[in-house]
Amino acid sequence: LRISVLGNGKRARVLPMTVIFFKRTYWNNWHIVDFSAKWDHDADKDTPAAQAKLDKKLYMKIEQLSLKAYNLCGCRDYADIDIRLAKDNTPYFIEINCNPGIAPTDGMERLAKIAGLTYGGYLKKIVLSALARKKVICPILREKFSEPF
């Protein structure tokens, strides 16, 4: 599972969780997003992503654990979390990427689409989170920026 979190502190939100499907074998049957999956032009065909379809109770558990990990690790504004589910649906955290790539080729475009956002809309939420955290005042509106949720 790929979990993307946006925002800060209690206002941080988990975007719809995604799952990557592996259509071809990578590295001796290890289903990982390796170099070719990330950089080959046709990789999206071999590693398509979709919204994860999980039991509501499991979804909420993963969401709560992800937000807790996000805050405990001191993440700010946005991060990605990779989780593997065991056959008994026990979630295992693989990594928290506090500064994931945000280029369209890094999968952000398809992630934003699954979350119901445009790529630009996703980037805007990251920027608004940072501005709100820094309590930046917009000179034109003379208002503080607020979290994007």
C-alpha atoms as an extended CHARMM CRD file, in Angstrom:
* protein
*
       149  EXT
         1         1  LEU       CA              0.0000000000        0.0000000000        0.0000000000  PROA      1               0.0000000000
         2         2  ARG       CA              1.0650000000        3.5440000000       -0.6070000000  PROA      2               0.0000000000
         3         3  ILE       CA             -0.2560000000        6.0700000000        1.8430000000  PROA      3               0.0000000000
         4         4  SER       CA              0.1450000000        9.7780000000        1.1390000000  PROA      4               0.0000000000
         5         5  VAL       CA             -0.3450000000       12.2210000000        3.9600000000  PROA      5               0.0000000000
         6         6  LEU       CA             -0.8650000000       15.9630000000        3.5560000000  PROA      6               0.0000000000
         7         7  GLY       CA             -0.9620000000       18.6340000000        6.2300000000  PROA      7               0.0000000000
         8         8  ASN       CA              0.4420000000       19.1290000000        9.6960000000  PROA      8               0.0000000000
         9         9  GLY       CA             -0.2830000000       17.9700000000       13.2180000000  PROA      9               0.0000000000
        10        10  LYS       CA             -3.9270000000       17.3050000000       13.9800000000  PROA      10              0.0000000000
        11        11  ARG       CA             -4.9120000000       18.7200000000       10.5860000000  PROA      11              0.0000000000
        12        12  ALA       CA             -2.8800000000       16.1380000000        8.6340000000  PROA      12              0.0000000000
        13        13  ARG       CA             -5.0090000000       13.9650000000        6.3520000000  PROA      13              0.0000000000
        14        14  VAL       CA             -4.4760000000       10.6550000000        4.6070000000  PROA      14              0.0000000000
        15        15  LEU       CA             -5.3410000000       10.6990000000        0.9130000000  PROA      15              0.0000000000
        16        16  PRO       CA             -7.1120000000        7.6480000000       -0.4930000000  PROA      16              0.0000000000
        17        17  MET       CA             -4.7500000000        4.7030000000       -0.0660000000  PROA      17              0.0000000000
        18        18  THR       CA             -3.3910000000        3.1600000000       -3.2250000000  PROA      18              0.0000000000
        19        19  VAL       CA             -2.1200000000       -0.2570000000       -4.1380000000  PROA      19              0.0000000000
        20        20  ILE       CA              0.3750000000       -1.0890000000       -6.8710000000  PROA      20              0.0000000000
        21        21  PHE       CA             -0.2300000000       -4.1210000000       -9.0360000000  PROA      21              0.0000000000
        22        22  PHE       CA              2.8130000000       -5.8740000000      -10.4930000000  PROA      22              0.0000000000
        23        23  LYS       CA              2.1560000000       -7.2460000000      -13.9410000000  PROA      23              0.0000000000
        24        24  ARG       CA              5.6490000000       -8.5020000000      -14.5950000000  PROA      24              0.0000000000
        25        25  THR       CA              8.2940000000      -10.0160000000      -12.3580000000  PROA      25              0.0000000000
        26        26  TYR       CA             10.8650000000       -7.7810000000      -10.7520000000  PROA      26              0.0000000000
        27        27  TRP       CA             14.0530000000       -8.9890000000       -9.1460000000  PROA      27              0.0000000000
        28        28  ASN       CA             13.4470000000      -12.7070000000       -8.6290000000  PROA      28              0.0000000000
        29        29  ASN       CA              9.7500000000      -12.3710000000       -7.8010000000  PROA      29              0.0000000000
        30        30  TRP       CA             10.2470000000       -9.5830000000       -5.2810000000  PROA      30              0.0000000000
        31        31  HSD       CA              7.3380000000       -7.2710000000       -5.8980000000  PROA      31              0.0000000000
        32        32  ILE       CA              9.0690000000       -3.9550000000       -5.4280000000  PROA      32              0.0000000000
        33        33  VAL       CA              9.0760000000       -0.7660000000       -7.4270000000  PROA      33              0.0000000000
        34        34  ASP       CA             12.6230000000       -1.0240000000       -8.6990000000  PROA      34              0.0000000000
        35        35  PHE       CA             14.6490000000        1.2200000000      -11.0040000000  PROA      35              0.0000000000
        36        36  SER       CA             12.9270000000        0.0570000000      -14.1860000000  PROA      36              0.0000000000
        37        37  ALA       CA              9.4710000000        0.4220000000      -12.6220000000  PROA      37              0.0000000000
        38        38  LYS       CA             10.2990000000        4.0110000000      -11.7110000000  PROA      38              0.0000000000
        39        39  TRP       CA             12.1230000000        5.1440000000      -14.8210000000  PROA      39              0.0000000000
        40        40  ASP       CA             11.0330000000        3.0740000000      -17.8290000000  PROA      40              0.0000000000
        41        41  HSD       CA              8.5100000000        4.9580000000      -19.9560000000  PROA      41              0.0000000000
        42        42  ASP       CA              6.1500000000        1.9690000000      -20.1320000000  PROA      42              0.0000000000
        43        43  ALA       CA              6.4080000000        1.1460000000      -16.4110000000  PROA      43              0.0000000000
        44        44  ASP       CA              2.9150000000        2.4530000000      -15.6110000000  PROA      44              0.0000000000
        45        45  LYS       CA              1.5570000000       -0.3180000000      -17.8120000000  PROA      45              0.0000000000
        46        46  ASP       CA              3.4280000000       -2.9210000000      -15.7560000000  PROA      46              0.0000000000
        47        47  THR       CA              2.8510000000       -1.3670000000      -12.3180000000  PROA      47              0.0000000000
        48        48  PRO       CA             -0.5680000000        0.2740000000      -12.4190000000  PROA      48              0.0000000000
        49        49  ALA       CA             -1.9350000000        1.8000000000       -9.2320000000  PROA      49              0.0000000000
        50        50  ALA       CA             -5.5190000000        1.9190000000       -8.0420000000  PROA      50              0.0000000000
        51        51  GLN       CA             -7.3940000000        2.9200000000       -4.9290000000  PROA      51              0.0000000000
        52        52  ALA       CA             -7.0220000000        0.2040000000       -2.3000000000  PROA      52              0.0000000000
        53        53  LYS       CA            -10.2020000000       -1.6720000000       -1.5090000000  PROA      53              0.0000000000
        54        54  LEU       CA             -9.9380000000       -2.5160000000        2.1680000000  PROA      54              0.0000000000
        55        55  ASP       CA            -12.3720000000       -3.4240000000        4.8980000000  PROA      55              0.0000000000
        56        56  LYS       CA            -13.4720000000       -0.2090000000        6.6390000000  PROA      56              0.0000000000
        57        57  LYS       CA            -12.0780000000       -1.2760000000       10.0170000000  PROA      57              0.0000000000
        58        58  LEU       CA             -8.6840000000       -2.1710000000        8.4970000000  PROA      58              0.0000000000
        59        59  TYR       CA             -8.6490000000        1.0640000000        6.4720000000  PROA      59              0.0000000000
        60        60  MET       CA             -9.2730000000        3.1520000000        9.5930000000  PROA      60              0.0000000000
        61        61  LYS       CA             -6.5940000000        1.2460000000       11.5440000000  PROA      61              0.0000000000
        62        62  ILE       CA             -3.9970000000        1.8610000000        8.8200000000  PROA      62              0.0000000000
        63        63  GLU       CA             -5.0730000000        5.4960000000        8.5610000000  PROA      63              0.0000000000
        64        64  GLN       CA             -4.6620000000        6.0460000000       12.3230000000  PROA      64              0.0000000000
        65        65  LEU       CA             -1.2910000000        4.2480000000       12.4350000000  PROA      65              0.0000000000
        66        66  SER       CA             -0.0770000000        6.2100000000        9.4130000000  PROA      66              0.0000000000
        67        67  LEU       CA             -0.9860000000        9.5550000000       10.9650000000  PROA      67              0.0000000000
        68        68  LYS       CA              0.6720000000        8.5320000000       14.2350000000  PROA      68              0.0000000000
        69        69  ALA       CA              3.8670000000        7.4860000000       12.4110000000  PROA      69              0.0000000000
        70        70  TYR       CA              3.7850000000       10.6820000000       10.3140000000  PROA      70              0.0000000000
        71        71  ASN       CA              3.6420000000       12.8760000000       13.4090000000  PROA      71              0.0000000000
        72        72  LEU       CA              6.1090000000       10.7970000000       15.4690000000  PROA      72              0.0000000000
        73        73  CYS       CA              8.6720000000       11.0060000000       12.6730000000  PROA      73              0.0000000000
        74        74  GLY       CA              8.3080000000       14.7920000000       12.5100000000  PROA      74              0.0000000000
        75        75  CYS       CA              6.9530000000       14.8370000000        8.9650000000  PROA      75              0.0000000000
        76        76  ARG       CA              5.6840000000       18.1730000000        7.7090000000  PROA      76              0.0000000000
        77        77  ASP       CA              3.4220000000       19.1980000000        4.8620000000  PROA      77              0.0000000000
        78        78  TYR       CA              3.4770000000       15.8770000000        2.9800000000  PROA      78              0.0000000000
        79        79  ALA       CA              4.9980000000       12.4000000000        3.0460000000  PROA      79              0.0000000000
        80        80  ASP       CA              4.5090000000        8.9390000000        1.5820000000  PROA      80              0.0000000000
        81        81  ILE       CA              4.3360000000        5.7680000000        3.6080000000  PROA      81              0.0000000000
        82        82  ASP       CA              4.8110000000        2.2800000000        2.1920000000  PROA      82              0.0000000000
        83        83  ILE       CA              3.0560000000       -0.5760000000        3.9390000000  PROA      83              0.0000000000
        84        84  ARG       CA              2.8560000000       -4.2800000000        3.1990000000  PROA      84              0.0000000000
        85        85  LEU       CA             -0.1300000000       -6.2650000000        4.3800000000  PROA      85              0.0000000000
        86        86  ALA       CA              0.4840000000       -9.8020000000        5.6150000000  PROA      86              0.0000000000
        87        87  LYS       CA             -1.9380000000      -12.5450000000        4.6080000000  PROA      87              0.0000000000
        88        88  ASP       CA             -3.7490000000      -11.9770000000        7.9240000000  PROA      88              0.0000000000
        89        89  ASN       CA             -3.9980000000       -8.2130000000        7.0740000000  PROA      89              0.0000000000
        90        90  THR       CA             -1.4110000000       -7.1650000000        9.6370000000  PROA      90              0.0000000000
        91        91  PRO       CA              0.1100000000       -3.9090000000        8.3360000000  PROA      91              0.0000000000
        92        92  TYR       CA              3.9170000000       -3.7140000000        8.2660000000  PROA      92              0.0000000000
        93        93  PHE       CA              5.4740000000       -0.3010000000        7.7560000000  PROA      93              0.0000000000
        94        94  ILE       CA              8.2680000000       -0.5290000000        5.2100000000  PROA      94              0.0000000000
        95        95  GLU       CA              9.2830000000        3.1290000000        5.1210000000  PROA      95              0.0000000000
        96        96  ILE       CA              8.1990000000        6.6930000000        5.6080000000  PROA      96              0.0000000000
        97        97  ASN       CA              9.4900000000        8.9780000000        2.9090000000  PROA      97              0.0000000000
        98        98  CYS       CA              9.4220000000       12.4700000000        4.4230000000  PROA      98              0.0000000000
        99        99  ASN       CA             10.4170000000       14.1210000000        1.1650000000  PROA      99              0.0000000000
       100       100  PRO       CA              9.1160000000       11.9560000000       -1.6700000000  PROA      100             0.0000000000
       101       101  GLY       CA              9.5870000000       12.9400000000       -5.2710000000  PROA      101             0.0000000000
       102       102  ILE       CA              6.6990000000       15.0270000000       -6.5240000000  PROA      102             0.0000000000
       103       103  ALA       CA              7.3550000000       15.0280000000      -10.2510000000  PROA      103             0.0000000000
       104       104  PRO       CA              4.6350000000       13.5040000000      -12.4310000000  PROA      104             0.0000000000
       105       105  THR       CA              7.0910000000       10.7200000000      -13.2940000000  PROA      105             0.0000000000
       106       106  ASP       CA              7.3530000000        9.8590000000       -9.5820000000  PROA      106             0.0000000000
       107       107  GLY       CA              3.7720000000        8.6240000000       -9.6320000000  PROA      107             0.0000000000
       108       108  MET       CA              2.3340000000       11.8080000000       -8.1570000000  PROA      108             0.0000000000
       109       109  GLU       CA              0.1440000000       12.4750000000      -11.1630000000  PROA      109             0.0000000000
       110       110  ARG       CA             -1.6650000000        9.1390000000      -10.8610000000  PROA      110             0.0000000000
       111       111  LEU       CA             -1.7850000000        9.4470000000       -7.0650000000  PROA      111             0.0000000000
       112       112  ALA       CA             -3.4340000000       12.8740000000       -7.3510000000  PROA      112             0.0000000000
       113       113  LYS       CA             -5.9260000000       11.4840000000       -9.8710000000  PROA      113             0.0000000000
       114       114  ILE       CA             -6.9000000000        8.6300000000       -7.5260000000  PROA      114             0.0000000000
       115       115  ALA       CA             -7.3690000000       11.2250000000       -4.7520000000  PROA      115             0.0000000000
       116       116  GLY       CA             -9.6900000000       13.2330000000       -7.0210000000  PROA      116             0.0000000000
       117       117  LEU       CA             -7.1630000000       16.0280000000       -7.5160000000  PROA      117             0.0000000000
       118       118  THR       CA             -5.3290000000       17.4330000000      -10.4590000000  PROA      118             0.0000000000
       119       119  TYR       CA             -1.5580000000       17.2250000000      -10.2580000000  PROA      119             0.0000000000
       120       120  GLY       CA             -1.4870000000       21.0190000000       -9.7910000000  PROA      120             0.0000000000
       121       121  GLY       CA             -4.1410000000       20.7630000000       -7.0850000000  PROA      121             0.0000000000
       122       122  TYR       CA             -2.0240000000       18.2390000000       -5.2070000000  PROA      122             0.0000000000
       123       123  LEU       CA              1.0330000000       20.5040000000       -5.3880000000  PROA      123             0.0000000000
       124       124  LYS       CA             -1.0840000000       23.4640000000       -4.2470000000  PROA      124             0.0000000000
       125       125  LYS       CA             -2.1360000000       21.5490000000       -1.1140000000  PROA      125             0.0000000000
       126       126  ILE       CA              1.5180000000       20.8870000000       -0.2640000000  PROA      126             0.0000000000
       127       127  VAL       CA              2.3780000000       24.5810000000       -0.6600000000  PROA      127             0.0000000000
       128       128  LEU       CA             -0.6480000000       25.7040000000        1.3760000000  PROA      128             0.0000000000
       129       129  SER       CA              0.3310000000       23.2860000000        4.1580000000  PROA      129             0.0000000000
       130       130  ALA       CA              3.8280000000       24.7710000000        4.3110000000  PROA      130             0.0000000000
       131       131  LEU       CA              2.5440000000       28.3560000000        4.2360000000  PROA      131             0.0000000000
       132       132  ALA       CA              0.0000000000       27.6390000000        6.9770000000  PROA      132             0.0000000000
       133       133  ARG       CA              2.6490000000       25.9590000000        9.1220000000  PROA      133             0.0000000000
       134       134  LYS       CA              4.9020000000       28.9920000000        8.7920000000  PROA      134             0.0000000000
       135       135  LYS       CA              1.9330000000       31.2950000000        9.4500000000  PROA      135             0.0000000000
       136       136  VAL       CA              2.6760000000       33.2630000000        6.3050000000  PROA      136             0.0000000000
       137       137  ILE       CA              0.4090000000       36.2540000000        5.7270000000  PROA      137             0.0000000000
       138       138  CYS       CA             -0.7790000000       36.8830000000        2.1860000000  PROA      138             0.0000000000
       139       139  PRO       CA             -0.0430000000       40.5670000000        1.4780000000  PROA      139             0.0000000000
       140       140  ILE       CA             -2.8670000000       40.9160000000       -1.0370000000  PROA      140             0.0000000000
       141       141  LEU       CA             -5.5620000000       39.3340000000        1.1460000000  PROA      141             0.0000000000
       142       142  ARG       CA             -3.9520000000       40.3380000000        4.4590000000  PROA      142             0.0000000000
       143       143  GLU       CA             -4.9660000000       36.9490000000        5.7560000000  PROA      143             0.0000000000
       144       144  LYS       CA             -3.0360000000       33.9620000000        7.0400000000  PROA      144             0.0000000000
       145       145  PHE       CA             -2.9200000000       30.9470000000        4.7950000000  PROA      145             0.0000000000
       146       146  SER       CA             -4.8120000000       28.0360000000        6.2660000000  PROA      146             0.0000000000
       147       147  GLU       CA             -4.3870000000       24.2980000000        5.9490000000  PROA      147             0.0000000000
       148       148  PRO       CA             -5.8480000000       23.0370000000        2.6770000000  PROA      148             0.0000000000
       149       149  PHE       CA             -8.4480000000       20.7610000000        4.2640000000  PROA      149             0.0000000000
